[in-house]
Amino acid sequence: MASYYTYRALSLVIFFLISLAGFLPFLLTSSLRKRGALDLVFLSVIISISLSLLLSATLLSENLNGFDIHQEFSTFLGVAGTGFWHPEINFLYNSALSVTILPWIITNVTGLDGITIFKVVLPVSYSIVPVILYIIYRKVLGPQATFLSVLLFMSYPTFYVGMIQLGRQEVGEVLLVVLLWILLSPAISQRRSGSLAIVLLAFGVVIAHYSLAYICLAVLGFSFICSKISRRFMPLGTSGMIVVFMLIALSWYLFAAAGSALVSLIKTISSISQGVLTDFLNPAARPDVVLQALGIQSVHVGLLNDANRVTQWVAQLFLILGFLVFLRKGKRMNFTEKQVLPLMTVGMALIASATVLPFFAGSLQISRLYHIALLFVAPCFPIGAQGFESAIWRIPSLLHGLNSGLGRVRLFRSQGAFSAATLLFLYFMFTSGWVWAMSMQAPTSLILDRARMATSTDLSSQIAYYSYYTVPQDVASARWVRNFVPRQFSICADWTSKYQTLQSYGQLNAQNIMLPSECNFSDSFFYLSAQNTLTGIGLQPSRLATLSVWSVSSISTILVTKNVIYTDGSSEVDS
């Protein structure tokens, strides 16, 4: 695999070539003011920002970073090792061909190793999502408002921190936005070739990511039902197309994928139902990512935290206000706007459900639910900003004696661009962790504050660092286990080690890895990660499918009776 510095150099070359390709027409011609020139500028900037954000996270190390990506990689290794995909395996990720067969095809065609595909190829492919979103949003907004909408989508940390560890969702979102683009383009969708493309893309979404398939089906079904109730809505697809989509999903998840995705859906519905009855008022029943997006949860105090909270609230206010303004257009909506309205409605419903319904966001196996909602509701942001500015500009007309000054001030009205751009800048500074890094407060950015998090004495920072980054010592010890520990022996390890390095770099089956609470120490090897040995803690499952801190000292009397058969100064294996 190419080195870390090679990836960095390659990324800079890619950014330069893309930027040059975008601006070359303007350098060679004098048509800057022609229709479409501004769109090309914005598209060039968007792809550059998209690649920069994604690769700045994924190329921080040569190892796989994140949680899900290790299990995805382990599933891919199972296919690559045998050359076959086994549909009867009752494992959720096995139903996603986006992380099984697709990487295997890429590695056979290109010769790239699996880690490079998951770390570079999939994120680079995912970088096209903001570009397609710009094309979609542009159907209902002007160039500036569309650009701000896409920037909001990219500013949310899940885009560049969370998505690089979710290969199946990266592929699924690419297919989803292309599908929406075709559905919103009658000139394409009404052709026979367009109908075929829709069916293929629907099938692609189903086999790429189960949760996105459910949401896509909900969007299509909702738009069709609403179109029968109100003239404000236009269906995104015909009833026949929706039925075909549903049959594809049911056939795949029920027969071809061992039913694991449908079981997950049933568990989600059950968890939500129980949560409404028992934990409706419990904030802990909502994922941290949702609470942070709403400005409810923070690890900081003081004036900057108050500014962050206000910024988050105003951003949500703009989204809600923009949706209401868009909805108020009523009969003035054109055909495309009536098609987009169901998307916005579902997006707002997802945000509301993640906030109101206990365990909704976490149970769907997509704790990045707010990120998915932004796919649909981001255009509401500049609309809300414009509505906010319009309301502010009306205030002077209500005051006496300002009529003469009002005429001069109106010349500088920005139709919402100024307030949206200002808020978006502050939003990104806070959500990216730049403010906390510069003010040396508790670190939150896994990109900007990696060094501080690695050496922090704060428990939450330690857990965040070791849960996300795969340190070289853990990679080396996991590979040693793969090469020297017989497969018939079970290994004891904490939650993070079990579902990360031991599955990916150790290539062990999760069934052979026991958590400390279920381990038979006399007949097992014990694996201690760098986090376990350096900080003395680890993670273990607890009530309500959450994780709690596990102390290594709780088994210290057992460890002293075992022999250290491997150590690299941090990680170690005891027998």
C-alpha positions in Angstrom: 0.0 0.0 0.0 1.2 3.5 -0.8 2.5 5.5 2.1 0.7 8.2 4.0 2.7 10.9 2.3 2.1 9.5 -1.2 -1.7 9.7 -0.5 -1.2 13.3 0.7 0.7 14.2 -2.5 -1.9 12.4 -4.6 -4.7 14.3 -3.0 -3.1 17.7 -3.7 -2.6 16.7 -7.3 -6.3 15.7 -7.6 -7.4 19.0 -6.0 -5.2 21.0 -8.4 -6.4 19.2 -11.5 -10.1 19.4 -10.5 -9.8 23.1 -9.8 -7.9 23.7 -13.0 -10.5 21.8 -15.0 -13.2 23.9 -13.4 -11.6 27.3 -14.0 -9.8 26.7 -17.3 -12.8 27.7 -19.4 -12.8 31.1 -17.6 -9.1 31.6 -18.2 -9.4 30.9 -21.9 -12.6 32.9 -22.6 -14.2 36.1 -21.5 -17.7 34.6 -20.9 -17.7 34.9 -17.1 -21.0 36.7 -17.2 -22.8 34.2 -19.4 -25.6 32.1 -18.0 -24.1 29.0 -16.3 -20.7 30.4 -15.6 -21.5 30.9 -11.9 -22.8 27.4 -11.6 -19.5 26.1 -13.0 -17.5 28.1 -10.5 -19.6 26.8 -7.6 -19.4 23.2 -8.8 -15.6 23.5 -9.0 -15.4 24.9 -5.5 -17.8 22.2 -4.2 -15.9 19.3 -5.5 -12.6 20.8 -4.2 -14.1 21.3 -0.7 -15.7 17.9 -0.8 -12.5 16.0 -1.6 -10.5 18.2 0.8 -12.8 17.4 3.8 -13.1 13.7 3.1 -9.4 13.0 2.4 -8.3 15.2 5.3 -10.0 12.7 7.5 -9.3 9.4 5.8 -5.6 10.1 5.1 -4.7 11.0 8.7 -3.1 7.5 9.0 -2.5 4.4 7.0 -4.9 2.4 9.0 -8.7 2.0 8.9 -10.3 4.6 11.2 -13.7 4.4 12.7 -16.0 1.6 14.0 -18.2 0.2 11.2 -15.4 0.2 8.6 -13.6 -2.6 10.4 -16.6 -4.9 10.3 -17.2 -4.0 6.7 -13.6 -4.7 5.9 -13.8 -8.1 7.7 -16.9 -8.9 5.6 -15.0 -8.0 2.4 -12.1 -10.2 3.5 -14.5 -13.2 3.7 -15.5 -12.7 0.1 -12.0 -11.9 -1.1 -10.6 -15.0 0.6 -13.0 -17.5 -0.9 -13.9 -15.7 -4.1 -17.6 -16.2 -3.4 -20.3 -14.2 -1.6 -22.4 -16.4 0.7 -26.0 -15.0 1.0 -26.9 -17.4 3.8 -24.6 -15.7 6.2 -27.0 -14.1 8.7 -25.0 -10.9 9.3 -26.4 -7.4 8.6 -23.4 -6.1 6.7 -23.4 -9.2 4.5 -26.6 -8.0 2.8 -24.7 -4.9 1.6 -22.9 -5.8 -1.6 -21.4 -2.3 -1.5 -18.8 -3.6 1.0 -18.6 -7.2 -0.2 -18.7 -7.8 -3.9 -18.1 -4.2 -5.0 -14.7 -3.8 -3.3 -13.7 -7.4 -4.4 -14.5 -6.4 -8.1 -12.5 -3.2 -7.7 -9.5 -4.9 -6.2 -9.5 -7.5 -9.0 -9.8 -4.9 -11.8 -7.4 -2.4 -10.4 -5.0 -4.5 -8.3 -5.5 -2.1 -5.3 -5.6 -3.7 -1.8 -8.7 -3.7 0.2 -7.5 -1.0 2.7 -6.8 1.4 -0.1 -10.3 0.8 -1.5 -12.0 1.5 1.8 -9.8 4.4 2.7 -9.4 6.2 -0.6 -11.6 4.8 -3.5 -14.9 4.8 -1.7 -14.5 8.3 -0.1 -13.3 9.8 -3.4 -16.4 8.2 -5.1 -18.6 9.7 -2.3 -17.2 13.2 -3.0 -19.6 13.4 -6.0 -22.7 13.5 -3.7 -22.5 17.3 -3.0 -22.1 17.9 -6.8 -25.2 15.9 -7.6 -27.0 17.7 -4.7 -26.1 21.0 -6.3 -27.7 19.9 -9.5 -30.8 18.8 -7.6 -31.1 21.9 -5.4 -30.5 24.1 -8.4 -33.9 23.1 -9.8 -35.6 25.1 -7.1 -33.0 27.6 -6.0 -30.7 30.2 -7.5 -26.9 29.6 -7.7 -26.0 31.4 -4.5 -28.7 29.7 -2.4 -27.9 26.3 -3.9 -24.2 26.8 -3.1 -25.0 27.7 0.6 -27.3 24.6 0.8 -24.6 22.3 -0.3 -22.1 23.9 2.1 -24.5 23.3 5.0 -24.6 19.6 4.1 -20.8 19.4 3.9 -20.3 21.5 7.1 -22.0 18.9 9.3 -19.1 16.7 10.7 -20.8 13.4 9.8 -20.0 14.2 6.1 -16.3 14.2 6.5 -15.7 12.3 9.8 -18.6 9.7 10.0 -19.0 8.8 6.3 -15.5 7.7 5.8 -16.1 4.8 8.1 -19.4 3.8 6.5 -18.5 2.4 3.1 -22.0 0.9 2.5 -23.6 4.2 3.2 -21.2 6.1 1.0 -22.1 3.9 -2.0 -25.8 4.0 -1.0 -25.9 7.8 -0.9 -24.3 8.1 -4.3 -26.9 5.8 -5.8 -29.7 7.6 -3.9 -28.9 11.1 -5.0 -28.5 9.9 -8.7 -31.9 8.2 -8.4 -33.5 11.4 -7.0 -31.8 13.5 -9.8 -33.4 11.3 -12.5 -36.8 11.2 -10.7 -36.7 15.1 -10.6 -35.8 15.3 -14.3 -38.9 14.4 -16.4 -37.0 14.6 -19.6 -35.0 11.6 -18.4 -37.4 9.7 -16.2 -40.2 9.6 -18.8 -38.0 7.8 -21.4 -37.8 4.0 -21.5 -34.0 4.2 -20.8 -34.8 6.5 -17.8 -37.3 3.9 -16.4 -34.7 1.2 -16.8 -32.1 3.4 -15.0 -34.6 4.0 -12.2 -35.1 0.3 -11.6 -31.4 -0.4 -11.7 -30.6 2.5 -9.3 -33.4 1.3 -6.9 -31.9 -2.2 -6.9 -28.5 -0.6 -6.3 -29.8 1.3 -3.3 -31.3 -1.9 -1.9 -28.2 -3.9 -2.2 -25.9 -1.1 -1.0 -27.5 0.0 2.2 -30.7 -1.3 3.9 -31.5 1.8 5.9 -31.3 4.1 3.0 -33.5 1.7 1.0 -36.2 2.0 3.7 -36.0 5.8 3.7 -36.1 5.9 -0.1 -39.2 3.7 -0.1 -40.8 6.0 2.6 -40.1 9.1 0.5 -41.6 7.6 -2.7 -44.6 6.2 -0.8 -45.2 9.4 1.1 -45.0 11.6 -2.1 -47.4 9.3 -3.9 -50.0 9.3 -1.0 -49.7 13.0 -0.5 -50.2 13.7 -4.2 -53.6 12.0 -3.9 -54.5 14.1 -0.9 -53.2 17.6 -1.8 -52.4 19.4 -5.1 -49.3 20.9 -3.4 -47.5 17.5 -3.8 -46.5 15.8 -6.9 -45.4 12.1 -6.8 -41.7 11.3 -7.4 -42.7 8.0 -9.0 -45.6 6.0 -10.2 -47.4 3.5 -8.2 -46.0 0.7 -10.4 -42.4 1.9 -9.8 -43.0 2.0 -6.0 -44.4 -1.5 -6.1 -41.4 -2.8 -8.1 -39.1 -1.0 -5.6 -40.8 -2.7 -2.7 -40.8 -6.1 -4.3 -37.0 -5.7 -5.0 -36.4 -4.8 -1.3 -38.5 -7.6 0.1 -37.1 -10.2 -2.2 -33.5 -9.2 -1.5 -33.7 -8.8 2.3 -36.0 -11.8 2.8 -34.6 -14.4 0.4 -31.2 -13.3 -0.8 -29.8 -11.8 2.3 -31.0 -14.2 5.0 -33.5 -11.8 6.4 -31.0 -9.9 8.6 -32.1 -6.4 7.3 -35.8 -7.2 7.9 -35.0 -8.5 11.4 -33.1 -5.2 12.1 -36.2 -3.2 10.9 -38.5 -5.2 13.2 -36.2 -4.6 16.2 -36.1 -0.9 15.4 -39.9 -0.7 15.4 -40.0 -2.6 18.7 -37.4 -0.5 20.3 -39.1 2.7 19.3 -42.5 1.4 20.6 -41.0 0.5 23.9 -39.0 3.7 24.2 -42.1 5.9 23.6 -43.7 4.2 26.7 -40.7 4.1 29.0 -38.1 6.7 28.0 -40.0 9.4 26.1 -38.6 12.2 28.4 -35.1 10.7 28.7 -32.6 12.8 26.7 -30.1 9.8 26.9 -32.4 7.9 24.6 -31.3 10.2 21.8 -27.8 9.8 20.2 -25.2 12.4 21.1 -25.0 13.5 17.4 -28.7 14.5 17.5 -28.3 16.3 20.8 -25.2 18.2 19.6 -27.0 19.2 16.4 -29.8 20.7 18.5 -27.3 22.5 20.8 -28.6 20.5 23.8 -25.4 18.7 24.7 -21.9 20.1 24.9 -18.7 19.4 26.8 -17.8 23.1 27.0 -18.9 26.0 29.2 -18.7 29.8 29.0 -19.3 32.4 26.4 -18.1 30.4 23.4 -20.4 27.5 24.3 -23.3 29.9 24.5 -22.4 31.2 21.1 -22.2 27.7 19.8 -25.6 26.9 21.2 -27.2 30.0 19.7 -25.6 29.1 16.3 -27.0 25.6 16.4 -30.4 26.9 17.3 -30.5 29.6 14.7 -29.4 27.0 12.0 -32.4 24.8 13.0 -34.6 27.9 13.0 -33.6 28.7 9.5 -34.3 25.1 8.4 -37.8 25.2 10.0 -38.6 28.7 8.8 -37.4 27.8 5.3 -39.7 24.8 5.2 -42.7 26.8 6.3 -41.9 29.5 3.7 -41.6 26.9 1.0 -44.8 25.2 2.1 -46.6 28.6 2.1 -46.0 29.0 -1.6 -48.9 26.7 -2.2 -50.4 27.1 -5.7 -47.4 29.2 -6.8 -45.2 26.2 -6.8 -44.0 24.8 -10.1 -44.0 21.1 -11.0 -40.4 20.5 -9.7 -41.1 22.3 -6.4 -44.2 20.2 -5.8 -41.9 17.1 -6.3 -39.3 18.5 -3.9 -41.8 19.3 -1.2 -42.3 15.6 -0.2 -38.5 15.3 0.2 -38.4 18.3 2.5 -41.3 17.0 4.5 -39.7 13.6 5.0 -36.4 15.3 6.0 -38.2 17.4 8.6 -40.0 14.4 9.8 -36.7 12.5 10.3 -35.2 15.4 12.3 -38.4 15.6 14.4 -38.5 11.8 14.9 -34.8 11.7 16.0 -35.6 14.3 18.5 -39.0 13.2 19.8 -39.0 9.4 19.5 -36.6 7.6 21.9 -34.0 5.3 20.3 -35.2 6.2 16.8 -31.9 7.5 15.4 -29.7 4.9 17.1 -32.0 1.9 16.4 -31.9 2.3 12.7 -28.2 1.6 12.7 -27.7 5.1 11.3 -26.8 7.4 14.2 -26.1 9.9 11.4 -29.8 10.4 10.8 -29.5 14.2 10.9 -26.9 14.0 8.1 -29.4 11.9 6.0 -32.1 14.4 6.8 -29.9 17.2 5.5 -29.9 15.5 2.1 -33.5 16.6 1.8 -33.9 19.7 3.9 -30.7 21.6 3.2 -32.4 23.9 0.6 -34.6 25.1 3.4 -31.6 26.8 5.0 -31.1 29.7 2.5 -34.9 30.0 2.1 -35.2 30.4 5.9 -32.4 32.9 6.0 -34.0 35.0 3.3 -37.3 34.9 5.2 -35.5 35.9 8.3 -33.8 38.9 6.6 -37.1 39.9 5.0 -38.7 40.0 8.4 -35.8 42.1 9.8 -35.9 44.5 6.9 -39.6 45.1 7.5 -39.0 46.3 11.0 -37.9 49.8 10.0 -41.0 50.3 8.0 -43.0 49.8 11.2 -41.0 52.5 13.0 -41.8 56.2 12.5 -39.2 58.6 11.1 -37.0 56.1 9.2 -38.6 56.3 5.8 -35.9 58.3 4.3 -33.1 56.1 5.5 -34.9 52.9 4.5 -34.6 53.7 0.8 -30.8 53.9 1.1 -30.5 50.8 3.2 -32.5 48.7 0.8 -29.9 49.0 -1.9 -27.7 46.7 0.2 -30.2 43.9 0.7 -28.7 40.5 0.0 -31.8 38.4 -0.2 -30.7 36.2 2.7 -27.2 35.5 1.4 -25.4 37.6 4.0 -27.1 36.1 7.1 -26.9 32.6 5.7 -23.2 32.9 4.8 -22.4 34.4 8.2 -24.2 31.8 10.1 -22.8 29.0 8.0 -19.2 30.2 8.7 -19.9 30.2 12.4 -21.6 26.9 12.2 -18.6 25.3 10.5 -16.1 26.8 12.9 -18.0 25.3 15.8 -19.0 21.9 14.4 -15.5 21.3 12.9 -14.0 21.9 16.4 -11.8 24.7 15.1 -13.0 27.1 17.8 -12.3 24.6 20.6 -8.9 23.8 19.1 -7.9 27.5 18.9 -9.2 28.3 22.4 -7.5 25.2 23.8 -10.7 24.0 25.3 -11.8 20.4 25.6 -11.0 18.8 22.2 -13.8 17.5 20.0 -12.3 17.3 16.5 -10.8 14.0 15.6 -9.0 15.8 12.8 -7.8 19.1 14.2 -7.2 17.9 17.8 -5.9 14.4 17.3 -2.6 15.0 19.2 -4.4 16.6 22.2 -7.0 13.9 22.4 -4.3 11.2 22.3 -2.5 12.7 25.4 -5.6 14.0 27.2 -6.4 12.9 30.7 -10.1 13.5 30.0 -12.1 10.2 29.9 -14.4 11.2 27.0 -11.5 12.4 24.9 -9.6 9.1 25.5 -12.6 7.0 24.5 -13.3 9.1 21.4 -9.7 8.9 20.3 -9.2 5.1 20.7 -12.7 4.3 19.4 -12.0 6.2 16.2 -8.2 5.9 15.5 -6.5 2.5 15.0 -3.1 3.0 16.5 -0.2 1.1 14.9 0.5 -0.9 18.0 -3.0 -2.4 17.8 -2.5 -3.3 14.1 0.7 -5.0 14.8 -0.7 -7.0 17.7 -3.8 -8.0 15.8 -1.7 -9.3 12.9 0.4 -11.2 15.4 -2.7 -12.9 16.7 -3.8 -13.7 13.1 -0.4 -15.4 12.4 0.3 -17.2 15.7 -2.8 -17.8 17.7 -4.6 -21.1 16.6 -8.1 -20.5 15.3 -9.7 -23.0 17.6 -8.9 -20.9 20.6 -11.1 -18.1 21.8 -9.8 -14.7 22.6 -11.0 -12.3 25.3 -11.1 -8.6 24.5 -13.1 -5.5 25.2 -15.8 -4.2 22.9 -13.6 -1.9 20.8 -11.0 -4.5 20.1 -13.5 -7.2 19.3 -15.3 -5.2 16.7 -12.4 -3.3 15.3 -8.8 -4.5 14.9 -9.3 -8.2 15.8 -11.9 -8.5 13.0 -10.2 -6.4 10.4 -6.4 -6.8 10.9 -6.7 -9.9 13.0 -9.2 -11.5 10.5 -11.0 -13.3 13.4 -14.6 -14.3 13.5 -16.5 -12.3 16.0 -17.9 -15.5 17.5 -14.4 -16.5 18.6 -13.9 -13.2 20.5 -15.4 -13.1 24.0 -16.1 -10.0 26.0 -14.6 -9.9 29.5 -18.0 -10.5 31.1 -18.5 -13.8 29.2 -14.9 -15.0 29.0 -13.5 -18.2 30.4 -10.0 -16.9 31.3 -8.5 -20.3 32.0 -9.0 -21.6 28.4 -8.6 -18.3 26.5 -6.0 -15.8 25.3 -6.5 -12.3 26.5 -6.0 -9.4 24.2 -5.2 -5.9 25.7 -5.2 -3.0 23.3 -3.2 0.2 23.6 -6.1 1.9 25.2 -6.4 -0.9 27.8 -2.7 -0.8 28.8 -2.1 2.9 28.5 -5.3 4.3 30.1 -6.5 1.2 32.0 -10.0 1.3 30.6 -12.0 -0.2 27.7 -15.6 -0.3 26.6 -18.3 -3.0 27.3 -22.0 -3.2 26.4 -24.5 -2.0 29.0 -28.2 -1.4 29.3 -30.2 -0.2 26.3 -27.6 -1.2 23.8 -25.2 1.6 25.0 -21.6 1.3 26.0 -20.1 1.8 29.4 -16.5 2.1 30.7 -14.8 -1.2 31.7 -11.8 -1.1 34.0 -8.8 -3.4 33.4 -8.1 -3.4 37.1 -11.3 -5.6 37.5 -9.3 -8.5 36.1 -5.8 -7.6 37.4 -5.7 -10.6 39.7 -6.4 -12.9 36.8 -3.9 -11.2 34.5 -1.0 -11.7 36.9 -1.5 -15.5 36.7 -1.1 -15.5 32.9 2.0 -15.2 30.7 2.6 -12.3 28.4 3.3 -14.0 25.0 3.3 -10.8 23.0 3.9 -7.1 23.6 4.9 -4.1 21.6 5.1 -1.6 24.4 1.3 -0.9 24.3 -0.8 -3.8 23.1 -0.2 -7.2 24.5 -1.5 -10.8 24.4 -1.7 -12.9 27.5 -2.0 -16.7 27.7 
